[in-house]
Amino acid sequence: MANRRSLQDRSSPRRDDGRVPVSARQSRAARLLYYAALAADDNFGYIAFVTKFLGLLDIAVVGCGVAGQAAATLLAESGHRVTIYERFTEPQPIGAGLLLQPTGLAVLRKLGLADAAIAGGARVTGLEARTHRGRSVLDLHYADLHPLAHGVGIHRATLFDLLHGRLLQSPAKLVTGTEIVDVDKTHLVEENGARHGPFDLIVAADGAHSALRARLMPQVRAPLYSWGCMWTTVPDLLGIGAAGLLRQRVRGTRLMMGLLPVGRGEVTIYWSLPIRALGRSKTIDLASWRRTATALWPEAAAIIDHAATGDFARATYRHVALARWNAGPVLFIGDAAHGTSPQLGQGANLGLMDAWTLATTLADAPDLLSAFLRFERRRDPAVRYYRHASHLLTPFFQSRLAPLGWLRDAVMGPACHVPGLRVMMGSTLAGTRRGWLSATPLGDNGCFPLDV
Ligand SMILES: Cc1cc2nc3c(=O)[nH]c(=O)nc-3n(C[C@H](O)[C@H](O)[C@H](O)COP(=O)(O)OP(=O)(O)OC[C@H]3O[C@@H](n4cnc5c(N)ncnc54)[C@H](O)[C@@H]3O)c2cc1C
């Protein structure tokens, strides 16, 4: 590992092919021991101990989404030999516009993509949620944490293109049209039995509905939330982008609509629905939706009318809680490790943070097992907090439990004006919480400090 080029130290020597030199004898001997241990079905502790001699790892990343692309790029540029596998022939973004938080923006900055993300998206300064009667439910602003802090609403395709362009510039190798369904020791396995490998480390970034998690961690239940949403992106006829706010309108716990500016004069509409209404076979009655949505949010009628003629996509979410982040040499990151409801708008940001933490942890850990333990220690507190908070909060916005809606309307609005609570809620929005009791303060420039 000492030979590996660290992310911070870009001055160490590289070979012509961009890799970091590793003693061939050292590497071969370690590999022999490593595979001998695997063949003997030895426990992972021994295998990981042995890999400390490897220096440069052969890494497979499964899934070309936000987390997978960021991880593959960062790991390849740290000197590892990285291959990223994607089931689609043409990797493509799936899903609605999303809100990048200071945490996710900090990782994009390390990738040299933050300015392009800000330019291609819409600067978001806060979140405002109201009931259909206009009563304030949430009124949070990044400026409460730092005058320069902000989020960025961005079309998923824009974020995908940025990450994908960056991946293609990196030494990582992309293999598309390859659906990985299993791992056999150090090899990836496709449905038709084709095998890829061997790999020292496999990063499973195959999303909330992860096939690898179901295969390697059958004890993890990962239940679907009983509510999901439909969404579409339309021209921003109301100037939501100019106001710089993510806006929501709610009525009880059954009706919720969100408007997120995503740049380029567009806004993404979210509409909450129970999952039984979201099945592929269900048709969405757009005329009826338009009536309900306009009654909920009359001021948004122009946008609603426009959306009612277009295509809505559907999204369901899972509650994923892993006891450990790894199963042998397979490490789960992104939604595969901690999928949750997007109520707090954190999933992509958490995935970007996973990618950064993995690359930096591998760069300074003495062996793979230590790296896994350190990674878990670094990521667990924040991920646990956001998973719990999302799980707790979601029924207040999406459920059949009317009393939760009354409680929300009575308590949350006033809570936003209690100084301590306001900062806690603001830091939750900004993605900076480390747990229920602490948060990472933003740096002097209003950015999230990744290197502390
Ligand atoms: C409606 C909605 C709104 C959201 N809003 C926000 C928001 O505002 N802010 C935010 O941060 N997050 C938001 N999220 C969450 C965010 O979209 C996810 O957390 C994020 O996309 C997860 O990234 P990922 O890379 O882990 O997984 P994904 O983006 O799901 O990528 C997984 C990739 O793996 C590939 N794959 C899957 N299975 C296999 C296989 N077997 N073999 C090979 N490849 C495979 C897939 O094709 C895909 O390319 C939202 C989610 C939804 C549904």
Ligand as a Chemical Component Dictionary entry (heavy atoms), coordinates in Angstrom:
data_LIG
# 
_chem_comp.id                   LIG 
_chem_comp.type                 NON-POLYMER 
_chem_comp.pdbx_formal_charge   0 
_chem_comp.three_letter_code    LIG 
# 
loop_
_chem_comp_atom.comp_id 
_chem_comp_atom.atom_id 
_chem_comp_atom.alt_atom_id 
_chem_comp_atom.type_symbol 
_chem_comp_atom.charge 
_chem_comp_atom.model_Cartn_x 
_chem_comp_atom.model_Cartn_y 
_chem_comp_atom.model_Cartn_z 
_chem_comp_atom.pdbx_ordinal 
LIG C1  C1  C 0 -37.866 10.592 -6.758  1  
LIG C2  C2  C 0 -36.481 10.638 -6.210  2  
LIG C3  C3  C 0 -35.919 11.848 -5.843  3  
LIG C4  C4  C 0 -34.626 11.901 -5.329  4  
LIG N1  N1  N 0 -34.102 13.098 -4.962  5  
LIG C5  C5  C 0 -32.849 13.155 -4.471  6  
LIG C6  C6  C 0 -32.265 14.412 -4.112  7  
LIG O1  O1  O 0 -32.876 15.475 -4.223  8  
LIG N2  N2  N 0 -30.976 14.412 -3.647  9  
LIG C7  C7  C 0 -30.265 13.251 -3.508  10 
LIG O2  O2  O 0 -29.100 13.305 -3.090  11 
LIG N3  N3  N 0 -30.802 12.062 -3.824  12 
LIG C8  C8  C 0 -32.070 11.981 -4.299  13 
LIG N4  N4  N 0 -32.605 10.777 -4.627  14 
LIG C9  C9  C 0 -31.822 9.559  -4.366  15 
LIG C10 C10 C 0 -30.795 9.328  -5.463  16 
LIG O3  O3  O 0 -31.424 9.290  -6.712  17 
LIG C11 C11 C 0 -30.095 8.005  -5.207  18 
LIG O4  O4  O 0 -29.673 7.969  -3.866  19 
LIG C12 C12 C 0 -28.873 7.844  -6.095  20 
LIG O5  O5  O 0 -29.226 7.897  -7.456  21 
LIG C13 C13 C 0 -28.209 6.507  -5.791  22 
LIG O6  O6  O 0 -27.081 6.367  -6.604  23 
LIG P1  P1  P 0 -26.409 4.934  -6.775  24 
LIG O7  O7  O 0 -25.246 5.160  -7.666  25 
LIG O8  O8  O 0 -26.197 4.317  -5.447  26 
LIG O9  O9  O 0 -27.510 4.030  -7.497  27 
LIG P2  P2  P 0 -28.201 4.227  -8.913  28 
LIG O10 O10 O 0 -28.198 5.647  -9.323  29 
LIG O11 O11 O 0 -29.508 3.513  -8.820  30 
LIG O12 O12 O 0 -27.236 3.449  -9.928  31 
LIG C14 C14 C 0 -27.149 2.057  -9.950  32 
LIG C15 C15 C 0 -26.539 1.652  -11.286 33 
LIG O13 O13 O 0 -26.278 0.252  -11.246 34 
LIG C16 C16 C 0 -26.751 -0.350 -12.436 35 
LIG N5  N5  N 0 -27.073 -1.732 -12.096 36 
LIG C17 C17 C 0 -28.089 -2.156 -11.310 37 
LIG N6  N6  N 0 -28.047 -3.485 -11.182 38 
LIG C18 C18 C 0 -26.978 -3.911 -11.900 39 
LIG C19 C19 C 0 -26.413 -5.192 -12.138 40 
LIG N7  N7  N 0 -26.965 -6.279 -11.612 41 
LIG N8  N8  N 0 -25.314 -5.279 -12.910 42 
LIG C20 C20 C 0 -24.751 -4.165 -13.452 43 
LIG N9  N9  N 0 -25.254 -2.920 -13.259 44 
LIG C21 C21 C 0 -26.345 -2.797 -12.487 45 
LIG C22 C22 C 0 -27.965 0.488  -12.803 46 
LIG O14 O14 O 0 -28.316 0.329  -14.162 47 
LIG C23 C23 C 0 -27.462 1.885  -12.469 48 
LIG O15 O15 O 0 -26.733 2.444  -13.529 49 
LIG C24 C24 C 0 -33.891 10.708 -5.163  50 
LIG C25 C25 C 0 -34.447 9.484  -5.534  51 
LIG C26 C26 C 0 -35.730 9.447  -6.052  52 
LIG C27 C27 C 0 -36.305 8.114  -6.431  53 
# 
loop_
_chem_comp_bond.comp_id 
_chem_comp_bond.atom_id_1 
_chem_comp_bond.atom_id_2 
_chem_comp_bond.value_order 
_chem_comp_bond.pdbx_ordinal 
LIG C1  C2  SING 1  
LIG C2  C3  SING 2  
LIG C2  C26 DOUB 3  
LIG C3  C4  DOUB 4  
LIG C4  N1  SING 5  
LIG C4  C24 SING 6  
LIG N1  C5  DOUB 7  
LIG C5  C6  SING 8  
LIG C5  C8  SING 9  
LIG C6  O1  DOUB 10 
LIG C6  N2  SING 11 
LIG N2  C7  SING 12 
LIG C7  O2  DOUB 13 
LIG C7  N3  SING 14 
LIG N3  C8  DOUB 15 
LIG C8  N4  SING 16 
LIG N4  C9  SING 17 
LIG N4  C24 SING 18 
LIG C9  C10 SING 19 
LIG C10 O3  SING 20 
LIG C10 C11 SING 21 
LIG C11 O4  SING 22 
LIG C11 C12 SING 23 
LIG C12 O5  SING 24 
LIG C12 C13 SING 25 
LIG C13 O6  SING 26 
LIG O6  P1  SING 27 
LIG P1  O7  DOUB 28 
LIG P1  O8  SING 29 
LIG P1  O9  SING 30 
LIG O9  P2  SING 31 
LIG P2  O10 DOUB 32 
LIG P2  O11 SING 33 
LIG P2  O12 SING 34 
LIG O12 C14 SING 35 
LIG C14 C15 SING 36 
LIG C15 O13 SING 37 
LIG C15 C23 SING 38 
LIG O13 C16 SING 39 
LIG C16 N5  SING 40 
LIG C16 C22 SING 41 
LIG N5  C17 SING 42 
LIG N5  C21 SING 43 
LIG C17 N6  DOUB 44 
LIG N6  C18 SING 45 
LIG C18 C19 SING 46 
LIG C18 C21 DOUB 47 
LIG C19 N7  SING 48 
LIG C19 N8  DOUB 49 
LIG N8  C20 SING 50 
LIG C20 N9  DOUB 51 
LIG N9  C21 SING 52 
LIG C22 O14 SING 53 
LIG C22 C23 SING 54 
LIG C23 O15 SING 55 
LIG C24 C25 DOUB 56 
LIG C25 C26 SING 57 
LIG C26 C27 SING 58 
# 
